[in-house]
C-alpha cells in the first residue's frame, strides 16, 4: 500500500480523491491550497491502519501455520 501511495505521489495522482474531499468539506482551505495541490499531495504522509477479517479460512489447502513455515524455509 505504501509503495502505491508513493508512486501516485511521484506522479501527482490523487487516487483516493483527497483533494475533492478537502474541497467539499473545507472549501475555504481548498481555495488556499488548490494552486499548490500537487506539491501538497507530494508532501503528505499516509498512516496505515489495516484490519483483516478472513471469512473463509477453510479454503486453504494447508494451514496458515504450514504456509508460514514453508515460506520461512525458502
N, C-alpha and C positions, 0 to 999 in steps of 0.2 A: 504494500500500500504506500509505504513511504517513497519507494522508487518511482511509482506512478505519479505521486504528488510532485516530486522534484522534477520529473520530466515535463509535466504540464507547466510548472512554474517557469522552467527554462524557455518554453515556447510561448509563454504569456497566454496560456489557455486556462480559462476559468471553468473547468469541467463540472464542478458541483454548483455553479451559479451563485457564488458568494456575492459577487457584485450586484446581482439582481436582488438578493435578499437585503443587502445594505440599502439599496435604492428604495425598496418597498418600505422597509421599517424605519430607516433613518435618512430620509430624503435630504435633510439639510446637511448632514455629514457627507452624504454622497456627492453633493454639489462641490464640496471642498476637495474631494479626492478623485473625482471622475477623470480629470485630465492626467493624473499620475497613476491611474489604476494598475497598469501593467507593472510598474515599479513597486507599488504597494503589494500586489499579489506575489511578486517575486520575493519579497522580504518576509512574507508570512511563514509562520511555523505551524505545523499540524500536530496536535496531540491525539494520539490513538488510544481508543478505549474500545477494545473488541470483546464482545460476548458471543459465545458459541453455544448452540443447543443442537446436539446430534439427535435427530428424531428417530432414525432407524439404524442403530449401530449393528444390528444383526446382519446387515448386508455385506460385512467384511468376511472374506474367506478365512483370514487369520485374525486372532485377537489383536487389539491395538498394541498391547504389550509385545507381542511377537513381531509386529511390524517395526516397532521402535528398535527392538534388539537386532533385527536383520539390517536395519539402516545403520546402526552403530557399528556393525561388523564390517561394513564396506569402507 
